[in-house]
Amino acid sequence: MAKIFYQPTRMCISCRVREVQNNLLRVQYIDGLLENFSGKGRSFYICKDCLTQEKKLSKALMRQCKSGEKDKLMNRLKEIITDDRKS
């Protein structure tokens, strides 16, 4: 009998589409800073399609982080994305 592997699905905070967890970017907001997920605490997911839609994504980030600093959040997210692509 073949083994069936379960792949967890998560929801993007911007478009609310469910994707396999491996296809999403996982970040967290701790002490006023947006960071890659460190393994502890609450986090949220962003799909690759939404990473290109800046206006929609910035609104979702401000809602998720409960912050009004749109430019700061978007700049930090861009840094996380470029660092993630390098590794």
Biopython code that builds the backbone (N, CA, C, O; Angstrom):
import numpy as np
from Bio.PDB.StructureBuilder import StructureBuilder

atoms = [
    (1, "MET", "N", (0.840, -1.172, 0.000)),
    (1, "MET", "CA", (0.000, 0.000, 0.000)),
    (1, "MET", "C", (0.894, 1.247, 0.000)),
    (1, "MET", "O", (1.864, 1.315, 0.755)),
    (2, "ALA", "N", (0.574, 2.210, -0.828)),
    (2, "ALA", "CA", (1.362, 3.436, -0.936)),
    (2, "ALA", "C", (1.058, 4.363, 0.242)),
    (2, "ALA", "O", (-0.075, 4.465, 0.713)),
    (3, "LYS", "N", (2.117, 5.032, 0.694)),
    (3, "LYS", "CA", (1.930, 6.000, 1.772)),
    (3, "LYS", "C", (1.400, 7.298, 1.196)),
    (3, "LYS", "O", (1.812, 7.731, 0.121)),
    (4, "ILE", "N", (0.497, 7.901, 1.914)),
    (4, "ILE", "CA", (-0.057, 9.197, 1.506)),
    (4, "ILE", "C", (0.539, 10.240, 2.431)),
    (4, "ILE", "O", (0.371, 10.185, 3.649)),
    (5, "PHE", "N", (1.246, 11.201, 1.825)),
    (5, "PHE", "CA", (1.871, 12.257, 2.608)),
    (5, "PHE", "C", (0.949, 13.469, 2.655)),
    (5, "PHE", "O", (0.457, 13.936, 1.628)),
    (6, "TYR", "N", (0.733, 13.954, 3.841)),
    (6, "TYR", "CA", (-0.105, 15.122, 4.049)),
    (6, "TYR", "C", (0.762, 16.366, 3.954)),
    (6, "TYR", "O", (1.779, 16.475, 4.640)),
    (7, "GLN", "N", (0.363, 17.299, 3.108)),
    (7, "GLN", "CA", (1.073, 18.563, 2.997)),
    (7, "GLN", "C", (0.187, 19.645, 3.593)),
    (7, "GLN", "O", (-0.914, 19.889, 3.098)),
    (8, "PRO", "N", (0.659, 20.301, 4.660)),
    (8, "PRO", "CA", (-0.164, 21.323, 5.300)),
    (8, "PRO", "C", (-0.435, 22.498, 4.377)),
    (8, "PRO", "O", (0.443, 22.922, 3.626)),
    (9, "THR", "N", (-1.639, 23.019, 4.433)),
    (9, "THR", "CA", (-1.991, 24.197, 3.643)),
    (9, "THR", "C", (-2.185, 25.377, 4.587)),
    (9, "THR", "O", (-2.662, 25.221, 5.711)),
    (10, "ARG", "N", (-1.808, 26.549, 4.112)),
    (10, "ARG", "CA", (-1.942, 27.783, 4.878)),
    (10, "ARG", "C", (-2.571, 28.845, 3.987)),
    (10, "ARG", "O", (-2.618, 28.693, 2.766)),
    (11, "MET", "N", (-3.052, 29.921, 4.602)),
    (11, "MET", "CA", (-3.747, 30.964, 3.866)),
    (11, "MET", "C", (-2.894, 32.231, 3.784)),
    (11, "MET", "O", (-2.291, 32.654, 4.770)),
    (12, "CYS", "N", (-2.855, 32.818, 2.612)),
    (12, "CYS", "CA", (-2.172, 34.079, 2.396)),
    (12, "CYS", "C", (-2.964, 35.198, 3.076)),
    (12, "CYS", "O", (-4.190, 35.230, 2.975)),
    (13, "ILE", "N", (-2.276, 36.118, 3.769)),
    (13, "ILE", "CA", (-2.981, 37.194, 4.475)),
    (13, "ILE", "C", (-3.553, 38.231, 3.531)),
    (13, "ILE", "O", (-4.451, 38.984, 3.906)),
    (14, "SER", "N", (-3.044, 38.281, 2.310)),
    (14, "SER", "CA", (-3.478, 39.310, 1.370)),
    (14, "SER", "C", (-4.663, 38.858, 0.517)),
    (14, "SER", "O", (-5.696, 39.527, 0.496)),
    (15, "CYS", "N", (-4.527, 37.745, -0.177)),
    (15, "CYS", "CA", (-5.575, 37.303, -1.108)),
    (15, "CYS", "C", (-6.477, 36.210, -0.535)),
    (15, "CYS", "O", (-7.500, 35.869, -1.129)),
    (16, "ARG", "N", (-6.091, 35.659, 0.628)),
    (16, "ARG", "CA", (-6.876, 34.621, 1.307)),
    (16, "ARG", "C", (-6.963, 33.315, 0.527)),
    (16, "ARG", "O", (-7.886, 32.530, 0.746)),
    (17, "VAL", "N", (-6.039, 33.073, -0.360)),
    (17, "VAL", "CA", (-5.992, 31.822, -1.112)),
    (17, "VAL", "C", (-5.189, 30.807, -0.304)),
    (17, "VAL", "O", (-4.153, 31.138, 0.273)),
    (18, "ARG", "N", (-5.673, 29.584, -0.269)),
    (18, "ARG", "CA", (-4.953, 28.517, 0.445)),
    (18, "ARG", "C", (-3.931, 27.882, -0.493)),
    (18, "ARG", "O", (-4.234, 27.572, -1.646)),
    (19, "GLU", "N", (-2.724, 27.694, 0.018)),
    (19, "GLU", "CA", (-1.621, 27.105, -0.734)),
    (19, "GLU", "C", (-0.916, 26.086, 0.153)),
    (19, "GLU", "O", (-1.098, 26.077, 1.370)),
    (20, "VAL", "N", (-0.119, 25.237, -0.461)),
    (20, "VAL", "CA", (0.741, 24.335, 0.288)),
    (20, "VAL", "C", (1.769, 25.194, 1.023)),
    (20, "VAL", "O", (2.297, 26.153, 0.461)),
    (21, "GLN", "N", (2.043, 24.856, 2.246)),
    (21, "GLN", "CA", (2.889, 25.674, 3.112)),
    (21, "GLN", "C", (4.251, 25.983, 2.489)),
    (21, "GLN", "O", (4.784, 27.074, 2.694)),
    (22, "ASN", "N", (4.813, 25.059, 1.747)),
    (22, "ASN", "CA", (6.135, 25.254, 1.151)),
    (22, "ASN", "C", (6.144, 26.328, 0.064)),
    (22, "ASN", "O", (7.212, 26.850, -0.257)),
    (23, "ASN", "N", (5.006, 26.670, -0.507)),
    (23, "ASN", "CA", (4.922, 27.656, -1.579)),
    (23, "ASN", "C", (4.726, 29.077, -1.078)),
    (23, "ASN", "O", (4.622, 30.005, -1.880)),
    (24, "LEU", "N", (4.673, 29.260, 0.230)),
    (24, "LEU", "CA", (4.395, 30.568, 0.815)),
    (24, "LEU", "C", (5.607, 31.093, 1.575)),
    (24, "LEU", "O", (6.433, 30.325, 2.069)),
    (25, "LEU", "N", (5.694, 32.423, 1.657)),
    (25, "LEU", "CA", (6.723, 33.081, 2.455)),
    (25, "LEU", "C", (6.170, 33.252, 3.867)),
    (25, "LEU", "O", (5.070, 33.775, 4.043)),
    (26, "ARG", "N", (6.926, 32.814, 4.871)),
    (26, "ARG", "CA", (6.475, 32.876, 6.262)),
    (26, "ARG", "C", (7.264, 33.959, 6.996)),
    (26, "ARG", "O", (8.490, 33.885, 7.088)),
    (27, "VAL", "N", (6.567, 34.951, 7.513)),
    (27, "VAL", "CA", (7.200, 36.047, 8.244)),
    (27, "VAL", "C", (6.452, 36.286, 9.553)),
    (27, "VAL", "O", (5.342, 35.792, 9.751)),
    (28, "GLN", "N", (7.086, 37.055, 10.445)),
    (28, "GLN", "CA", (6.444, 37.391, 11.706)),
    (28, "GLN", "C", (6.763, 38.829, 12.074)),
    (28, "GLN", "O", (7.748, 39.401, 11.609)),
    (29, "TYR", "N", (5.926, 39.396, 12.904)),
    (29, "TYR", "CA", (6.056, 40.778, 13.350)),
    (29, "TYR", "C", (6.295, 40.757, 14.847)),
    (29, "TYR", "O", (5.393, 40.440, 15.623)),
    (30, "ILE", "N", (7.526, 41.098, 15.255)),
    (30, "ILE", "CA", (7.899, 41.054, 16.668)),
    (30, "ILE", "C", (8.500, 42.393, 17.068)),
    (30, "ILE", "O", (9.401, 42.899, 16.400)),
    (31, "ASP", "N", (8.008, 42.958, 18.145)),
    (31, "ASP", "CA", (8.549, 44.204, 18.713)),
    (31, "ASP", "C", (8.694, 45.314, 17.680)),
    (31, "ASP", "O", (9.690, 46.038, 17.677)),
    (32, "GLY", "N", (7.716, 45.445, 16.815)),
    (32, "GLY", "CA", (7.727, 46.518, 15.830)),
    (32, "GLY", "C", (8.581, 46.249, 14.604)),
    (32, "GLY", "O", (8.782, 47.149, 13.789)),
    (33, "LEU", "N", (9.090, 45.029, 14.454)),
    (33, "LEU", "CA", (9.934, 44.686, 13.310)),
    (33, "LEU", "C", (9.371, 43.485, 12.557)),
    (33, "LEU", "O", (8.912, 42.517, 13.163)),
    (34, "LEU", "N", (9.413, 43.561, 11.256)),
    (34, "LEU", "CA", (9.018, 42.453, 10.396)),
    (34, "LEU", "C", (10.253, 41.593, 10.165)),
    (34, "LEU", "O", (11.283, 42.107, 9.730)),
    (35, "GLU", "N", (10.175, 40.299, 10.445)),
    (35, "GLU", "CA", (11.324, 39.405, 10.353)),
    (35, "GLU", "C", (10.927, 38.081, 9.707)),
    (35, "GLU", "O", (9.744, 37.753, 9.619)),
    (36, "ASN", "N", (11.932, 37.320, 9.253)),
    (36, "ASN", "CA", (11.695, 35.939, 8.856)),
    (36, "ASN", "C", (11.237, 35.176, 10.082)),
    (36, "ASN", "O", (11.561, 35.557, 11.207)),
    (37, "PHE", "N", (10.493, 34.112, 9.882)),
    (37, "PHE", "CA", (10.000, 33.330, 11.010)),
    (37, "PHE", "C", (11.175, 32.695, 11.735)),
    (37, "PHE", "O", (12.012, 32.036, 11.120)),
    (38, "SER", "N", (11.233, 32.900, 13.057)),
    (38, "SER", "CA", (12.359, 32.420, 13.858)),
    (38, "SER", "C", (12.102, 31.062, 14.499)),
    (38, "SER", "O", (13.010, 30.491, 15.103)),
    (39, "GLY", "N", (10.917, 30.543, 14.385)),
    (39, "GLY", "CA", (10.609, 29.250, 14.985)),
    (39, "GLY", "C", (9.771, 29.368, 16.246)),
    (39, "GLY", "O", (9.233, 28.374, 16.732)),
    (40, "LYS", "N", (9.658, 30.576, 16.777)),
    (40, "LYS", "CA", (8.857, 30.791, 17.982)),
    (40, "LYS", "C", (7.911, 31.951, 17.752)),
    (40, "LYS", "O", (8.251, 32.919, 17.072)),
    (41, "GLY", "N", (6.729, 31.849, 18.317)),
    (41, "GLY", "CA", (5.772, 32.937, 18.215)),
    (41, "GLY", "C", (4.824, 32.774, 17.045)),
    (41, "GLY", "O", (4.849, 31.770, 16.334)),
    (42, "ARG", "N", (3.991, 33.780, 16.862)),
    (42, "ARG", "CA", (2.987, 33.763, 15.795)),
    (42, "ARG", "C", (3.588, 34.286, 14.500)),
    (42, "ARG", "O", (4.472, 35.143, 14.506)),
    (43, "SER", "N", (3.099, 33.763, 13.413)),
    (43, "SER", "CA", (3.599, 34.181, 12.103)),
    (43, "SER", "C", (2.442, 34.225, 11.124)),
    (43, "SER", "O", (1.317, 33.857, 11.460)),
    (44, "PHE", "N", (2.723, 34.675, 9.917)),
    (44, "PHE", "CA", (1.713, 34.700, 8.868)),
    (44, "PHE", "C", (2.389, 34.438, 7.529)),
    (44, "PHE", "O", (3.613, 34.500, 7.406)),
    (45, "TYR", "N", (1.567, 34.143, 6.532)),
    (45, "TYR", "CA", (2.062, 33.707, 5.230)),
    (45, "TYR", "C", (1.655, 34.677, 4.131)),
    (45, "TYR", "O", (0.598, 35.306, 4.185)),
    (46, "ILE", "N", (2.534, 34.781, 3.124)),
    (46, "ILE", "CA", (2.266, 35.607, 1.952)),
    (46, "ILE", "C", (2.591, 34.768, 0.724)),
    (46, "ILE", "O", (3.668, 34.177, 0.638)),
    (47, "CYS", "N", (1.652, 34.714, -0.237)),
    (47, "CYS", "CA", (1.893, 33.926, -1.456)),
    (47, "CYS", "C", (2.770, 34.717, -2.433)),
    (47, "CYS", "O", (2.913, 35.934, -2.319)),
    (48, "LYS", "N", (3.337, 34.008, -3.372)),
    (48, "LYS", "CA", (4.245, 34.628, -4.343)),
    (48, "LYS", "C", (3.526, 35.599, -5.280)),
    (48, "LYS", "O", (4.124, 36.576, -5.732)),
    (49, "ASP", "N", (2.260, 35.342, -5.573)),
    (49, "ASP", "CA", (1.494, 36.251, -6.432)),
    (49, "ASP", "C", (1.297, 37.603, -5.757)),
    (49, "ASP", "O", (1.387, 38.642, -6.410)),
    (50, "CYS", "N", (1.032, 37.595, -4.471)),
    (50, "CYS", "CA", (0.777, 38.850, -3.745)),
    (50, "CYS", "C", (2.043, 39.669, -3.535)),
    (50, "CYS", "O", (1.962, 40.877, -3.310)),
    (51, "LEU", "N", (3.201, 39.042, -3.604)),
    (51, "LEU", "CA", (4.447, 39.786, -3.435)),
    (51, "LEU", "C", (4.646, 40.809, -4.548)),
    (51, "LEU", "O", (5.397, 41.770, -4.379)),
    (52, "THR", "N", (3.986, 40.613, -5.675)),
    (52, "THR", "CA", (4.107, 41.556, -6.786)),
    (52, "THR", "C", (3.043, 42.644, -6.750)),
    (52, "THR", "O", (3.148, 43.628, -7.482)),
    (53, "GLN", "N", (2.024, 42.486, -5.917)),
    (53, "GLN", "CA", (0.924, 43.456, -5.829)),
    (53, "GLN", "C", (1.115, 44.311, -4.580)),
    (53, "GLN", "O", (0.556, 44.024, -3.522)),
    (54, "GLU", "N", (1.913, 45.365, -4.724)),
    (54, "GLU", "CA", (2.353, 46.154, -3.572)),
    (54, "GLU", "C", (1.207, 46.826, -2.819)),
    (54, "GLU", "O", (1.200, 46.822, -1.588)),
    (55, "LYS", "N", (0.248, 47.396, -3.525)),
    (55, "LYS", "CA", (-0.834, 48.125, -2.862)),
    (55, "LYS", "C", (-1.688, 47.194, -1.995)),
    (55, "LYS", "O", (-1.989, 47.505, -0.843)),
    (56, "LYS", "N", (-2.067, 46.067, -2.557)),
    (56, "LYS", "CA", (-2.888, 45.097, -1.842)),
    (56, "LYS", "C", (-2.120, 44.492, -0.662)),
    (56, "LYS", "O", (-2.684, 44.283, 0.412)),
    (57, "LEU", "N", (-0.847, 44.218, -0.869)),
    (57, "LEU", "CA", (-0.021, 43.618, 0.166)),
    (57, "LEU", "C", (0.235, 44.582, 1.322)),
    (57, "LEU", "O", (0.219, 44.172, 2.483)),
    (58, "SER", "N", (0.470, 45.849, 1.018)),
    (58, "SER", "CA", (0.751, 46.811, 2.080)),
    (58, "SER", "C", (-0.463, 46.971, 3.004)),
    (58, "SER", "O", (-0.310, 47.119, 4.216)),
    (59, "LYS", "N", (-1.646, 46.942, 2.434)),
    (59, "LYS", "CA", (-2.874, 47.041, 3.230)),
    (59, "LYS", "C", (-3.009, 45.825, 4.156)),
    (59, "LYS", "O", (-3.365, 45.967, 5.326)),
    (60, "ALA", "N", (-2.724, 44.642, 3.629)),
    (60, "ALA", "CA", (-2.806, 43.420, 4.432)),
    (60, "ALA", "C", (-1.750, 43.409, 5.527)),
    (60, "ALA", "O", (-2.020, 42.957, 6.640)),
    (61, "LEU", "N", (-0.555, 43.899, 5.228)),
    (61, "LEU", "CA", (0.513, 43.956, 6.231)),
    (61, "LEU", "C", (0.164, 44.909, 7.368)),
    (61, "LEU", "O", (0.373, 44.592, 8.539)),
    (62, "MET", "N", (-0.367, 46.073, 7.019)),
    (62, "MET", "CA", (-0.751, 47.036, 8.056)),
    (62, "MET", "C", (-1.846, 46.464, 8.949)),
    (62, "MET", "O", (-1.851, 46.691, 10.159)),
    (63, "ARG", "N", (-2.763, 45.730, 8.355)),
    (63, "ARG", "CA", (-3.840, 45.104, 9.125)),
    (63, "ARG", "C", (-3.278, 43.998, 10.028)),
    (63, "ARG", "O", (-3.638, 43.911, 11.202)),
    (64, "GLN", "N", (-2.402, 43.161, 9.482)),
    (64, "GLN", "CA", (-1.856, 42.033, 10.238)),
    (64, "GLN", "C", (-0.934, 42.501, 11.367)),
    (64, "GLN", "O", (-0.964, 41.944, 12.464)),
    (65, "CYS", "N", (-0.124, 43.510, 11.101)),
    (65, "CYS", "CA", (0.861, 43.989, 12.079)),
    (65, "CYS", "C", (0.292, 45.065, 12.990)),
    (65, "CYS", "O", (0.941, 45.478, 13.951)),
    (66, "LYS", "N", (-0.913, 45.518, 12.692)),
    (66, "LYS", "CA", (-1.549, 46.599, 13.468)),
    (66, "LYS", "C", (-0.624, 47.806, 13.537)),
    (66, "LYS", "O", (-0.394, 48.379, 14.602)),
    (67, "SER", "N", (-0.103, 48.173, 12.376)),
    (67, "SER", "CA", (0.839, 49.279, 12.287)),
    (67, "SER", "C", (0.437, 50.193, 11.142)),
    (67, "SER", "O", (-0.092, 49.734, 10.129)),
    (68, "GLY", "N", (0.687, 51.474, 11.301)),
    (68, "GLY", "CA", (0.383, 52.435, 10.249)),
    (68, "GLY", "C", (1.608, 52.821, 9.440)),
    (68, "GLY", "O", (1.536, 53.714, 8.596)),
    (69, "GLU", "N", (2.734, 52.159, 9.687)),
    (69, "GLU", "CA", (3.986, 52.488, 9.009)),
    (69, "GLU", "C", (4.133, 51.659, 7.734)),
    (69, "GLU", "O", (4.934, 50.725, 7.678)),
    (70, "LYS", "N", (3.360, 52.005, 6.723)),
    (70, "LYS", "CA", (3.315, 51.236, 5.483)),
    (70, "LYS", "C", (4.676, 51.159, 4.804)),
    (70, "LYS", "O", (5.104, 50.076, 4.407)),
    (71, "ASP", "N", (5.358, 52.286, 4.663)),
    (71, "ASP", "CA", (6.637, 52.310, 3.957)),
    (71, "ASP", "C", (7.695, 51.474, 4.671)),
    (71, "ASP", "O", (8.477, 50.771, 4.031)),
    (72, "LYS", "N", (7.714, 51.556, 5.996)),
    (72, "LYS", "CA", (8.689, 50.796, 6.779)),
    (72, "LYS", "C", (8.457, 49.291, 6.614)),
    (72, "LYS", "O", (9.404, 48.525, 6.431)),
    (73, "LEU", "N", (7.190, 48.877, 6.681)),
    (73, "LEU", "CA", (6.859, 47.459, 6.524)),
    (73, "LEU", "C", (7.216, 46.947, 5.131)),
    (73, "LEU", "O", (7.794, 45.869, 4.995)),
    (74, "MET", "N", (6.876, 47.711, 4.101)),
    (74, "MET", "CA", (7.141, 47.280, 2.726)),
    (74, "MET", "C", (8.647, 47.229, 2.445)),
    (74, "MET", "O", (9.117, 46.306, 1.779)),
    (75, "ASN", "N", (9.395, 48.195, 2.939)),
    (75, "ASN", "CA", (10.850, 48.178, 2.737)),
    (75, "ASN", "C", (11.483, 46.972, 3.411)),
    (75, "ASN", "O", (12.357, 46.322, 2.837)),
    (76, "ARG", "N", (11.047, 46.673, 4.621)),
    (76, "ARG", "CA", (11.597, 45.517, 5.342)),
    (76, "ARG", "C", (11.203, 44.218, 4.652)),
    (76, "ARG", "O", (12.011, 43.292, 4.591)),
    (77, "LEU", "N", (9.995, 44.128, 4.136)),
    (77, "LEU", "CA", (9.575, 42.930, 3.418)),
    (77, "LEU", "C", (10.426, 42.726, 2.167)),
    (77, "LEU", "O", (10.802, 41.598, 1.849)),
    (78, "LYS", "N", (10.730, 43.814, 1.455)),
    (78, "LYS", "CA", (11.592, 43.712, 0.274)),
    (78, "LYS", "C", (12.976, 43.211, 0.648)),
    (78, "LYS", "O", (13.573, 42.436, -0.099)),
    (79, "GLU", "N", (13.500, 43.643, 1.801)),
    (79, "GLU", "CA", (14.795, 43.158, 2.274)),
    (79, "GLU", "C", (14.740, 41.664, 2.573)),
    (79, "GLU", "O", (15.656, 40.921, 2.223)),
    (80, "ILE", "N", (13.673, 41.234, 3.217)),
    (80, "ILE", "CA", (13.515, 39.808, 3.549)),
    (80, "ILE", "C", (13.451, 38.963, 2.274)),
    (80, "ILE", "O", (14.052, 37.892, 2.198)),
    (81, "ILE", "N", (12.715, 39.460, 1.274)),
    (81, "ILE", "CA", (12.571, 38.713, 0.019)),
    (81, "ILE", "C", (13.922, 38.585, -0.679)),
    (81, "ILE", "O", (14.275, 37.497, -1.135)),
    (82, "THR", "N", (14.676, 39.664, -0.769)),
    (82, "THR", "CA", (15.969, 39.604, -1.457)),
    (82, "THR", "C", (16.959, 38.734, -0.694)),
    (82, "THR", "O", (17.743, 38.013, -1.311)),
    (83, "ASP", "N", (16.939, 38.787, 0.631)),
    (83, "ASP", "CA", (17.817, 37.921, 1.423)),
    (83, "ASP", "C", (17.436, 36.456, 1.254)),
    (83, "ASP", "O", (18.308, 35.589, 1.201)),
    (84, "ASP", "N", (16.145, 36.177, 1.168)),
    (84, "ASP", "CA", (15.650, 34.805, 1.012)),
    (84, "ASP", "C", (16.053, 34.243, -0.353)),
    (84, "ASP", "O", (16.363, 33.056, -0.460)),
    (85, "ARG", "N", (16.051, 35.063, -1.375)),
    (85, "ARG", "CA", (16.407, 34.600, -2.723)),
    (85, "ARG", "C", (17.894, 34.327, -2.852)),
    (85, "ARG", "O", (18.298, 33.481, -3.650)),
    (86, "LYS", "N", (18.721, 35.033, -2.074)),
    (86, "LYS", "CA", (20.175, 34.834, -2.121)),
    (86, "LYS", "C", (20.578, 33.493, -1.541)),
    (86, "LYS", "O", (21.534, 32.873, -2.006)),
    (87, "SER", "N", (19.843, 33.036, -0.514)),
    (87, "SER", "CA", (20.214, 31.772, 0.130)),
    (87, "SER", "C", (19.578, 30.578, -0.527)),
    (87, "SER", "O", (19.798, 29.446, -0.095)),
]
sb = StructureBuilder()
sb.init_structure("model")
sb.init_model(0)
sb.init_chain("A")
sb.init_seg("    ")
for serial, (resi, resn, name, xyz) in enumerate(atoms, 1):
    if name == "N":
        sb.init_residue(resn, " ", resi, " ")
    sb.init_atom(name, np.array(xyz, "f"), 0.0, 1.0, " ", f" {name:<3s}", serial, name[0])
structure = sb.get_structure()
